[in-house]
Amino acid sequence: MSEKKSGGGDFRYAVGESKVPWHAVGEFFNSEDVLEMVKFILPDDGKADYQEKLATVAANLEELAKSSGKATKLTLGKKVAEAEEISRNYFGSKYACFLDNWTGGMEIAYKLAGIGAGDEVIMPAVTFIATMAYPLSVGAKIVFADIDPETINLDPADVARKITPKTKMIVPVHLGGYPVDMDPIMELAAKHNIMVMEDAAHGMGGAYKGRKLGSIGHFGGFSLHEVKNINSLGEGGVLLTSEDFAGSQLAGGRFLGLDFTRKIKDWLYDISPLTDRFGNPQVAQNHSATEIQALGMILQMKRLDQIIAIRREAAEYMNKVLSQEEGILVEKADTADTYGTHHLYLLRIDPEVVGGNIQTLSKKLQEKGLTNITHFGPMYRFKIMKDLGYDEEAIAKTCPNTEKMFYHSYTHLPLYPLTREQLEYQAQAVVEAVREMKQGK
Ligand SMILES: Cc1ncc(COP(=O)(O)O)c(C=O)c1O
């Protein structure tokens, strides 16, 4: 958080110097515990010398523990603050908040934007459930924008068609790490006084017209879940904003509204609600993150640019091989305006040329030992939508490209960390599978 005084740290050990200390950490981790953590991060892979080397580490850890102190602050401490400082500097946002996951970050942003029952939130028809979980849970209406068939990102022209006086937020998702065309979205938002939150779960380190993804909308942020380009030991998220009204409330939003700038009588602090952009109170939940999560992000951030460069090269290789085969539509390359993160490789086919649809191709790819990631489908098809009263067929009619592309044309493939052999095998397998389909096999 850049506002150091905004509260939201933990209060349970703000006791200062004392003869009988009340440690923040009730029970310390010892060298045996640390050894288990080492074994977890660097597991036995069956190599002959693993146990021998582990025994050396165990002995050294035991020695080290005799000369070391103990970690006495495990959550919302210096590492979380450092992860936030790195985020502000790298992404170019005025405020950053490191938290338990990006779903939690979006919840805070939706609250600050004042999303409530009856409001409309426009988002792409293809994303992950996390994007719509909060607005759905408070009775806001999700309005699905159709996708751009080339990128599977939301189509700004369809967003424009679907804005109504009830629209309170637009949520572009940089799916697979390919940047959404943000200018028309921001223009629409300015014209209609709507807030924009970039779901850049896949877009960490990518850019649009020289600005980092996640820092262009009024809110934006990233997931550091284990499958993302970098992770913070399994779970984590970063929420960004440059809006002063919101930035000063991020700490409270993350930790139950604890407010150390005020106190009730005879007590250490007060609990303040978040104040949304319309001046209404909103109740905060707990999205605190641990120091070790923050450390995970700090360490992997150092490699982010390099990881994206490797992914980019892998995507370029896939494009080079696949472009030789008619009927395969290769991933849209970066333009002068875009720098994608290549989180996923977007594989598309022209079903008419190939003589079959993506479902058949996916099956063939699986038989050849490939993993395709069929993770991102039409959100309006889930049971929860019907249960909440949405008419899926009516929505489908407003999203023709989503229907066409999802059922017939696209899937996602991995790019990293594949060995060169795996990447070559993957590209060849796609070409072969498509040839087989053309031959009616
Ligand atoms: C597009 C998209 N949005 C949001 C999220 C949620 O991120 P997290 O798992 O950190 O809550 C994900 C996670 O997979 C995602 O893919």
The ligand as an ORCA input file, in Angstrom:
! r2SCAN-3c Opt
* xyz 0 1
  C      -9.438    -14.849    -16.270
  C      -9.269    -15.076    -14.805
  N      -9.753    -14.162    -13.951
  C      -9.602    -14.302    -12.618
  C      -8.959    -15.380    -12.074
  C      -8.907    -15.520    -10.578
  O      -7.635    -15.464    -10.045
  P      -7.345    -16.118     -8.601
  O      -7.312    -17.604     -8.794
  O      -6.014    -15.560     -8.203
  O      -8.426    -15.702     -7.691
  C      -8.418    -16.348    -12.920
  C      -7.721    -17.510    -12.351
  O      -7.499    -18.527    -12.960
  C      -8.588    -16.210    -14.320
  O      -8.136    -17.140    -15.162
*
